[in-house]
Every structure is written in structure tokens, then in C-alpha cells.
Amino acid sequence: MTHEDYRRALEAAMRESEDLGAKRREIDQRLAELAQTIGTLSKLLGLTPTVPMGLTDAIRLVVRGAGVPMTPVDVRDRLQAIGFDVSKYANDLAAVHTILKRLNGSGELRFIPRAPGKHQYTWNRPVMPVALTRDIVQQMYENAAERDAMRATDVVDDPRPPRRRRDRSQKRAR
């Protein structure tokens, strides 16, 4: 096989990987929608699930299907909306917080800091592989000077004379 054959095979594999990732996201989204529909309809009919889902799996389902970052309160409310019984926990919000932190620690979720009390979590989508071709590497090399310029900071000299600090022993003597 030639170098070009390898390049075409790599590009085909990357395209297929991207397509499958997009299909997985669509399927995850649809599964979350169906779980919410099933939970709501079951709740309206007074039915209880025969195979109860654990809190961790329910939170995974809710956050994965949301498609947007969610606060712990949003997660708890969505759990209730899909019919998950959170009343069995003494402090349902604390349980949700604990699971969210654990899933963030394992890399399944990504923590997004916001204002105090407004922190959010989002599903940590897998990273898509990128092949660094010659033209991309060349562009990166050419932009090195621009990157250095962005990092540079001007040091502006303060026109005021520096303040003298008094020694504490001189201050006490007064």
C-alpha cells in the first residue's frame, strides 16, 4: 500500500467514526426522550417500574439526553419528570449532588463552573480524533508568532514614585 492509500483509509475511518458518534448522540437523545415518556405515562397510569433503575443510571440517562448543561436542581426535576422516585432519599438533592460529583470525577460528566449555586454539568462527549496533516502543522508553525504576540503584555511604568514602607520598629517608636 502507498502513503496515499493509508491517508485515504485514515480519512475514511475518521469519517465513519464521526458518523457513528453522531448516530450515538441521536440514539442517546431518543432513549432519554422515550424514558421520560415511559416514566410520565407510567406515573399517569399508576404503574411502578418492574425493573427499577438506580439513581446513577437515571442521572446518566437524564444528563446524556438533555443536550444542554444542567444544574443539580435541573437534574432532580428531570428525574421526577420521568417518574423516578426520589422521595426514598432523605435529601434527594444531596444524593444528586453526590452522584454528579462522582460521575464528574470518573470523566463521564464535565463540570461547568458558574455563579455560586448555579454550577452545571454536561455529558462529556468523546473526543474526535484529528489527523495532523502537513498543511495543518505548517499553519500551526506560522501562527506561532501570532500566539506569542497574544501572550505578550505591555508593562506600563507607574509615573508615581514608589511608596516607602516604614519599618515596624520605626512606626512603634513614634
C-alpha positions in Angstrom: 0.0 0.0 0.0 1.2 3.5 -0.7 1.2 6.5 1.5 -1.9 7.9 -0.2 -3.8 4.6 0.4 -3.1 4.9 4.1 -4.2 8.5 4.1 -7.5 7.6 2.3 -8.0 4.7 4.8 -7.4 7.1 7.7 -9.8 9.7 6.3 -12.5 7.0 5.7 -12.1 5.7 9.3 -12.3 9.2 10.8 -15.4 9.9 8.7 -17.1 6.7 9.9 -16.1 7.4 13.5 -17.7 10.9 13.3 -20.8 9.4 11.7 -21.2 6.7 14.3 -20.6 9.3 17.1 -23.4 11.5 15.6 -25.7 8.5 15.4 -24.9 7.5 19.0 -25.8 11.0 20.2 -29.1 10.8 18.3 -29.9 7.4 19.8 -29.0 8.6 23.3 -31.2 11.7 22.9 -34.1 9.5 21.7 -33.6 7.0 24.5 -33.8 9.8 27.1 -37.0 11.2 25.4 -38.5 7.7 25.5 -37.5 7.2 29.1 -39.3 10.4 30.0 -42.4 9.5 28.0 -42.5 6.0 29.6 -42.0 7.4 33.1 -44.7 10.0 32.6 -47.2 7.6 31.1 -46.5 5.0 33.8 -46.9 7.6 36.5 -50.3 8.7 35.0 -51.5 5.1 34.9 -50.3 4.5 38.5 -47.8 1.9 37.4 -44.4 1.3 39.0 -41.5 0.1 37.1 -40.8 -3.7 37.4 -37.0 -3.2 37.0 -36.1 -0.1 39.0 -33.3 1.9 37.7 -30.6 3.1 40.1 -30.0 6.7 40.7 -26.6 6.7 39.0 -28.1 5.2 35.8 -31.1 7.5 35.9 -28.8 10.6 36.2 -26.7 9.3 33.3 -29.8 9.0 31.2 -31.1 12.4 32.1 -27.9 14.3 31.6 -26.9 12.4 28.4 -30.3 13.1 26.9 -30.6 16.7 27.9 -28.2 18.1 25.3 -27.6 21.2 27.4 -25.7 21.8 30.7 -27.8 21.1 33.8 -27.7 22.2 37.4 -28.3 19.6 40.1 -31.8 21.1 40.7 -32.5 20.6 36.9 -31.3 17.0 37.2 -33.5 16.3 40.2 -36.5 17.9 38.5 -36.0 15.9 35.3 -35.7 12.7 37.4 -39.1 13.5 38.9 -40.5 14.3 35.5 -39.5 10.9 34.1 -41.1 9.2 37.1 -38.0 8.3 39.1 -38.9 8.1 42.8 -36.5 10.5 44.6 -38.7 10.5 47.7 -36.9 7.4 49.0 -33.8 9.6 49.7 -33.7 11.6 52.9 -32.1 14.5 51.0 -32.8 14.0 47.3 -30.7 17.0 46.2 -27.7 15.9 48.2 -27.9 12.4 46.6 -28.0 14.0 43.1 -25.0 16.2 44.0 -23.0 13.2 45.2 -23.7 11.2 42.0 -22.9 14.2 39.8 -19.6 14.8 41.5 -18.7 11.1 41.3 -19.6 11.0 37.5 -17.5 14.1 37.0 -14.6 12.5 38.8 -14.8 9.4 36.6 -14.9 11.6 33.5 -18.4 10.8 32.4 -19.6 14.3 33.1 -17.9 17.7 32.8 -18.3 20.3 35.5 -19.0 23.8 34.3 -18.4 26.5 37.0 -20.9 29.3 37.1 -22.1 31.7 39.8 -22.2 30.2 43.3 -25.1 27.8 43.4 -25.5 27.7 39.7 -22.8 25.2 38.7 -23.8 22.9 35.8 -22.8 19.5 34.5 -22.9 18.3 30.9 -22.3 14.9 29.3 -18.6 14.6 28.4 -18.7 13.8 24.8 -15.9 11.6 23.4 -13.0 13.5 21.7 -13.0 13.1 17.9 -9.6 12.1 16.5 -7.9 14.6 14.3 -5.1 13.8 11.9 -2.4 16.5 11.7 -1.6 16.8 8.1 1.3 18.7 6.7 -0.8 21.8 5.9 -2.2 21.9 9.4 1.2 21.6 11.0 2.5 24.3 8.7 -0.4 26.6 9.7 0.4 26.0 13.4 4.0 26.8 12.9 3.2 30.0 11.0 0.8 31.1 13.8 3.4 30.7 16.5 4.5 34.4 16.2 0.8 35.4 16.5 0.4 33.2 19.5 3.4 34.8 21.2 2.1 38.2 20.4 -1.2 37.4 22.1 0.6 36.3 25.2 2.7 39.4 25.4 1.7 42.1 27.9 2.8 45.7 28.0 4.4 46.7 31.2 3.3 50.3 31.9 5.6 52.1 34.3 3.7 53.8 37.1 4.5 57.5 36.9 4.1 57.9 40.7 7.2 57.4 42.8 7.2 54.1 44.7 5.8 54.3 48.3 8.3 53.9 51.0 7.5 51.2 53.5 8.3 52.1 57.1 10.0 49.5 59.2 7.6 48.4 62.0 10.2 49.3 64.6 10.3 52.9 63.4 6.5 53.0 63.4 6.4 51.9 67.1 9.0 54.5 68.1 6.7 57.3 67.2 
